[in-house]
Amino acid sequence: MVDSATEGRYPRPSTARTWYLPLTSSARKGELGYQVMRDAVRFPCRAPQADWARAVIAWAAERTGQTTPYERALRADPFFDDLVWQKNRKQIHAVLEMPEPEQRAWYAHGLGAACAKGKNA
């Protein structure tokens, strides 16, 4: 991991071998775990479909103990919708009750579905 603070205003994107994360500022805010989780969730497209992206990231946040910072980030989004979030939370709780191999399969499916046109979570 490389602190993206040294990269200037437009840090390089992370690669499979090197992650560029705002380590210093995230550590100051107590959100380093959240930043690592967010960088670990990689969709196979540039603009994933919002419903699936939110669901996949919410699952990852739950699994890594980063739900609180994720919810804070969502609430800072001007397009945040609490009703949609409640629907996502219900879905994630159902996924979390699945056996671990099924959860991993759901996650893998969600990454691809987020990038497929016309697929809602």
N, C-alpha and C positions, 0 to 999 in steps of 0.2 A: 504494500500500500504506500502511496505517495500522497503527501498533503497537497491538495490542489491549491492551497494558498500560495504556493511557490509558482504556480502556473499562470498567475495573473487573472484577468477578468474572464477569459474563455479557456478554462482548463481542457486539456486533452480528454477525450472519452476513455473510460476504462477499457482494458482489453482482458483477455483470458489470463494473461500473465501479470499485468499491472493494473491495480485499481487506483484511480485518482479520486480521492474523497476529501471533503473539507474537514480534515481531522482536527485541526486546532479549534476552529469555531464550533464544531459539533461537540467536542469534548467540553468546551466552556459552557455550552447550553445543556449538557447532559444528554445529548442525542447521538452519541457516536454509534451505539448499537443500532439505532434507527437508520442512520446513513449507510451502515454496512449492509443491513437487511435490504434497503431500497436498491443499492447497487447490485446486490446478488440476484434480485428478481429481474431477469432480462427477457423482454419480449422479442420475438423474431421479426418485429417491424418497428418503424419509427413512431407511429401513432396508433397505439392499441385502442380498441373499442373501450369506452369508459366503464361500462358495467362489468365486463370481464376483468379489466385491469384492476378496478377497485376490489373485486372479490378475491382475485389472486393475491394482491398485495395485503389485503386484510387477513387472509389465511396465513401468509408468511409472517405478518406482524404477530398474530396469535401464537404461532409456533415458536417464535423467537423472543417473546415477551416484550414486543415493541408496540402493543396496541395503543397505549396512551399517547406516545408521540405521533403515531399515525393518525389517530383521531384529531389531535391538535392540528396537524397539517391539513387534514380534510376540512376542518372548520375554518381555516384561513382561506380556503378556496372560495371565491365569490360565486361559483356555480354549484357549491355543495348543497345537497338536498337531504334533509334529515329523514324524510320518508324513504328515500332510496337507500340510505345508509341502514335504516332499520331492517329493510328487506335483505340487504347484503349480510347483516349480522345474523339474521335467522338462517340464511343459507350456509354461512361459515360454521355456525354451531352444528348444523346437520353434518357438514363435511368432517368436522373435528370428532364426531362420534363414530366415523368410519374407521375400520382397521388402517393402520399406518400405510400398508402398500396401496390401499384404495385411495387414501389421501394423496399420496405421491402421484398416482395415476390421474386423479382429478386436477392436481396442480399442473402436470404436464399438458393435459388436455386444455386447461384454462389458458396457458401461455399461447397455445396455437389458436384457440377460439377467439382470443382477444384480437387477433390479427386477421380473422376471417370475416368477410363482409356478411352482414345479416345475422350474425349469431349473438343472441343476448344471453346474459348469465342467468 
